[in-house]
């Protein structure tokens, strides 16, 4: 039995004191309305109305139950209204993740834009590598993330793929630091600092391949991600680190680490929002749109326009 619908019929008859008017109010014929009242009475085991050929009068038992019925209907409508707000991304909890390499201004711009789009939504934000995000997305422990490409996108839907050109961090005293733009080959002899391969294996390999194609074969590869740790390696070990323009250190004359743009087939980071296929509700799309906007405006990312596909799916193309 559809309890809510039957209670709607009960309340309508009680308030109209007439089956015909109650049926018209509910937009249904009178016989089915009478049948629903009879079934409700059987289910409850009480008589709700006294009926005569001329009148319908609510019983004392019906009067006692009428208040409860109205409260149930009010709660039902409140439940449905809340469900609609959750569906439309206006309330609820969104579990999202960002990669560690996004700059503070980019994260701030993303959060401000998302707040404007979905101010009533609670955002649970995590800093996770691409590998960690993919694992949590697959386990449905994460609703949406910003991942690095290339990566395994099976079972995921993606937002636009955006490109952030990488420059290089190097000691101010390095020979290449005298150049306004640094060819990759000019970095030969330096160690290269990269994130651990486990964080994004395909991207890690792609960056090393791009460096090799540009004439830079690192003397050794060191691993680090924290800004202070990477800076320490650059200063103490004469190593260099790849770094996007938006995350470079302030360009003051006193800094001992400098950032320079790269030339000669410079490597790049490629990002997109990602979420489990078929689970992209309004809140997920709002976060994806806010992330795309922040990457474009705060991080200077551009739409990727590569020449060959990395991975093809019916509705999308992803590239190296």
Protein Blocks (a to p, Z undefined) as FASTA:
>chain_A
ZZklmmmmmmmmmmnopaklmmmmnopafklmmmmmmmmmmmnopafbdcdfkbccddfk
lmmmmmmmmmmmmmmmmmmmmmmmmmnopgccddddddfkbcfklmmmmmmmmmmmmmmb
ccddddddfklmmmmmmnopafbdcddddddfehiacdddddddddddddfklmklmpmb
dcfklmgoiacddddfklommlmmmmmmmmmmnopacfbdcddfbfklmmmmmmmnopac
dddfklpccddfkbcbdcdddeehiacddddddddehiacfklmmmmmmmmmmmmmmnop
acdddfbdfbdcfkbccdZZ
